[in-house]
Amino acid sequence: MSTFALKSDHVILPGGIDGFGYVLVRDGKILGVQVDDPAPGVEVVDRMGYWVAPGYVDTHVHGFMDHDVMDCDPAGIEAIAEGLVRHGTTSWLPTTLTASVEDTARACRSVLEAHARREPGFVGARVQGIFLEGPFFTEEHKGAQNPKYLMDPSIEAYDAWQAACGHLIKKSALAPERDHTAEYIHHVTADGCVAAIGHTSATYAEAAAAVLAGAKVFVHTYNAMSGLHHRDPGAVGCAMTSQDTFAELICDGQHVNPVAADALIRAKGWEHVFLITDCLRCGGMPDGDYFLGELPIVLSGGAAHLREGGNLAGSVLTMAHAVKNVVDWGLVTAEQAIRMATEVPARANDIADRCGSILPGRDADLVVLNADLTVAETYLAGEPVLPEGE
């Protein structure tokens, strides 16, 4: 059996513990964490001065390295996973776009195929479920979603998509002002899926009604939703004030001003705000022309916009950069930022039983960070993976 110990003075553990310890790994699994020296014969990998944390958990990813979930290509899903892990992300939710019912089913099926054929040696982030971003949105706040396929929430469509992917769907987003919202939320939450609010013109009351029905995540908060006004708090006001809900946040400096990010974190507490990338196929790629589903987009200067209309699309962010940004902006501590990219998204998306924390019996999926929070190395099932470009 292969056993080693990662030694660090900054091990991020559940329960708000951050300090010295040895993370013991045997045959790709975490044995536990101890402060005493390991037994003789156990290799010690010295990472003093580094952060040792759970691998990042990105629960909103459309694509990377010129591949997109909506390509409906299992090989493309694998390529995205291979790219993500080199940036510290070890778990992800492949994310669909607003498309036809049939194309959404094809995309879900391709994720299942990639997930099912994963073999023990594959060096890529683990699929922990699927996020359906659409098609149950509003025209006014469609953002970069294709308006041709917008529709009311449909239990029949959801069930068909779940059947297509072997029940991998873990999160589904909707605009609460559409018809059949409460029935849909009740159905998906009973099915073990997280209901989310996004791409919406909802009033505060409509968003709050969705929360009462069981929705608990706000999709890329601020972006593509009714804003906060002192006489009409909107969906943003509901995100800020609702109890026991979680808010996604894109911290690339393009989608949300750092002051607005600060306001959200102060309102909800960092424990209920989690970092996402909303990364597109042009992530990791040079400036140029790309597609988001059927819609042409242009990447220029780190921002992706629809070619027609100019709406800001998703990002080219990595979780590692998001963590570094919120610390560099002075919004949270390094420890809090790391938890906002690991523990919090895992809890918010009901996958904390599999990822997001360093616990005995879990896969040894870890990220080792330099003092400046750049990625030094990633461990996937206990095997080191060098960062992109190394």
N, C-alpha and C positions, 0 to 999 in steps of 0.2 A: 504493500500500500504506500502511496506517495503522500507524505505529510510535511507541511512546512508552516511557518508562523510569520505573519507580517507584523513587524514591530513599529509602533508609531506613538508619538506623544499627542496625537490628535485623532483618535478613533471615534467616529460618530456612531453612537449606539442608541437604541430606543430609550424613551423615557427622559430625553434631554441630557443624556450623559455624553460628555466629550472630554476625553482625557487619555492618559497613557494606557497601553495594553498591547497584548499579543493576540492577533486574530489567527486562530488555529484552523488550518484547512487540511482535509484528508480526502483524497480521490474526488476532488471537485466540489466537495460539500464543506460547509462551515461546521466545525466541531464546537466552537465556542470562543469566548474571549477571556483571557486571564491576565493578571498583573504579575504573577510569578513567572520566573524563567521557565521555558518549556523543558520537557524531559530531555536528557542527553540523546543525541542522535537526530533530533528534530532540526531541520535547516531553518535558520532565522534570516529572513529577508529584512534588512534594516531600512526602514522608511521614517526614521526620526527626522522631524522638521517638515514632514509631508502630512497632508490630511489623508486618512483612509476612511472611505465612506461606502455606503451601498452604491451600486451602479445607478446611474441616473435613470429615471422613469419618465418617458415622454409619452403622454397620452393623447397627443394631437399632432399627427405627422401624416402629411399627404404624400411626400416623396423626398428624394435625395439623389444626387449624382445622376441626374437625367432619367430617373425612373419615377413612376407615379402609381399609386394604388389603383387608379382608374384605368391603367393600361391593361388590367386584368391578366397579368402575366406573373405566374409564380416565381419565375427566375428574377423578375424585377423586384418582387417583394424580398427575395433573398439578397439582392444587390443593395437595396436600401438598408437592410439589417446589417450587412457587412460594413457599410459606410458609417452607420450610426455608432457601432461599437468602438470604432477608432476615435470617436469624440466623447467617449465616456458613458454613452447611453447603452444600457444592457437590457432594458425592457421597453416595449412600445406598443401602442395601439395603432395599427394601420387605419387610416382615416379616409372615408369615402367623401365624394362631393355630390351635390345635387345633380342627379342624372335620371335616366329612365329607370323604371322598376326593373327592367330586364338587365340593363347594364350594371345596376347596383348589385343584382344577384350574381352576375358574372364576376364582379370585383370581389364580393364576399367569398365566392367559391375559389377564386385564385389564392386568397389568403389561407383558406383551409388547406389547399393543396400544398402550399409552401410550408405551412405549419406541420402538416402530417408527414412530410418527407424529410423534416429536419433530422439529421443524424448526430450522434454524440460528438463530435469533432468539428461541427460547423461553427465558424467564427462569425457570429452575427447576433444582434440584439434579439431577445426572445419576444415572440408575439404573445401578448397577454390578453388579447381580445381585439375586437374591431369597434371603431367609433363611427357611427353613421352621422356625418355632418350634413344633414339634409335628407329628403327634399322638402321638409315640412316648414318652410320659411315664408317670410313676407317679402313682397316685391320691393317695398320702400327700403328695407335694410338687407337686400340680397347680397350686398358686397360684391364678391367675385364669384357668386353662385349663379348657375345658368337659370334665368327666369323661365325658360321654356318648360322646365320640369317641376316647377313648384306645385305643391299639392297639399291638401289637408292631411293630418295624421291618419294613417291607415293601419289598423291592426292586421288586416289581411296581408298587406305588403310586408310588414315587419315579420310576421310568421313565415312568409315565403323566404325572406332573406336569412332568417335564423336556420331554416331547413337547408338552405344552400351552403351554409358555412359550418354546419355541425354544431350550432349553438355557440358560436364564438363571439357574437355581438355583445359588447359590454357597456356601451354608452350610446344613447340616441338623443339627438337634439331636435328641438321644435320651437316655433314661435307660438307662445301661449294664446294669442288672440285668434288663432285659427280654430275652426270647428273641430269637435271631438277630442280636444286636448285632454280633458280630465280622464276620459275613458282610455285614451292611449297611454297616459302616464300610469294609470292603475295597472294596465295590462303588462307593460314592459317591466315595471318595478316588481310585480309579482313573478315575473320570469327571470329575475336576478339581474336585470339590466338597469343601469343608472340613467335616469331621465334628466336631460339638460335643457337649458333655456338659451336661445341664441338667434341671431339674425331676425330680430323682432322689433316691432313698433309698439309693443305692449305698454299699457299704462302700468303704474305701480300696482294697482288692484289686480289687473290680469296676471302680472308676474307673481304676485303674492298668492293668488289662487292656484297657480301651477305648483308653487312651493308647498302649499297645503295639500295638494293632490299627491305629492311625493317627489317632485323634481328637486335636485340638490346641487346641481352644478350650473354655473353661468359660463357660457362659451366665450372665449377671448373677451373678457369684460371690457367695456367701453366700445369696442369695435363692433359695428353692425348691430347696435341696439339703441333703444330710446334712451336719451341722455338724462342726466340729473339737472332738474330745474327746480327752483324753490317753490313753485306752485304745482309742479308736475314732476315728481321724483323719478318716474319712468323705471325701466328695467335696471338701470345703473343704481338708482336709489334702493331698489329691492335687493340687489346684490350686496350693497353696502350694509344694509340693516337687517336682513333676514338671518335668523338663528340657524345654526347647524347646516348651513350651506357652504359651498366652496366656490371660489372664483378663479377661473383660468386667467392668466396674464401673459401677454407677449411682451417681453422686455428686450426688444432690439433697438430701442430708441427711435424707431420709425412709427410704430403702431400706437404707442402710448407715451405721452410726455412723462419723464420721471416724476414730476410733481403730482400728476394724476395717479401714477402708480403708488406713490407715497400715501396719497389720500385713501386709496383703496386698502392698502396694507394697514394703515392706522385704524380705519373703520372696522375691518373684519378681524384684524390680528393676523400675523403672518401664518399662524397655524391653520388658517382657512383660505389662504391664497396659494395657488400652486403655479409654477412656471410651466409653460408650454412653448413649443417652437412654431407650430402651424407651418412647418417647413414644406416647401414645394419642391418639385423636381429640379428646379434650378439651384437648390441648395448645394453648395460645394462646386458650383459651376461658374464660368466667366459670364460677364455681362452679355446680353444678347436676347434673341427671340425664343420663346418657349410656349408651351400650351399648358393650360389648367383645365383638364377635361377637354371640352370642345372649344374653349375660349382662348384666343391668343393673348399672351402676356409678354411684357418687356421687363427684363432685369437690367437696372442701371443704378450704379452707385449704392448697391446694397439694398435697394427697394424694388419690389415687383409690382407692376401696375397692369391692369387690363389695357390692351392696345386700344380698344374702343371704349370711351367713357372715362378712362384713367383711374378707375377705382383702385385703391390699394388692395392688393391680393394678400396671400399669406407671406411668410418670411423666408429668409435664407439662413435663419438663426440655428445655432446648435445649443443644446442645454448647457454645455460648458460655458459658452459665451453669455447666456442668460444669467447664470449664477454669478459670473464675474461682474456683469453689468450692475445688478442690483446692489452688490457690495461696493463697487466703484462709485455708484451714485449716492452712497451713504444711507440707503434705505433700511438695510438689515445687517446683522453681523454675518460673517462667513459661515458660521455654524447654522444660523437660521436659513441662509440662502441655500445651503446644501440640503437641508431638510425640506425646503420648498420645492426641491427637484427630486426628492426621493420619497420620504415618508408621507408627505402631504398628498401628492398625486396618487400614491398607492391607496391611501385611505379614501380619498374623494371618489375614486373610480372602482372601489370595492375589489381591489386586487392586492390588498395588504397582506393577505395570507400567502402570497407568492413572492413578493418583491418589495423593495423599498426600505428594508431594515436588515441589519446584520444580526442574524439569529441562528442558533444551532439547527442543523438539518436543512437549511436553505442552500441553494446553489451558491457557490462562492463567486458571485458576480459583484465585483467591487471596482471602485475607481480610486486611483491614487492621484492626489492633486499636489502640485507645487505650492509654495507659500503664496504665490500670487493667484492661485486657483485655476491656473492652466492645467491641462491634463498631462500628467507624467506617464501614466500607463493605466490600462484597464485590465481587470482580471475577469475572464469568462470561464465559469466552471473551474476556477483555480489556475487557469492558464493565462500567462501574461500576453497582452495585445498592445503593441506600440501605437502611439497616436498617429493620425494621418500625416504622411510625409516623412515619418521616421524610418 
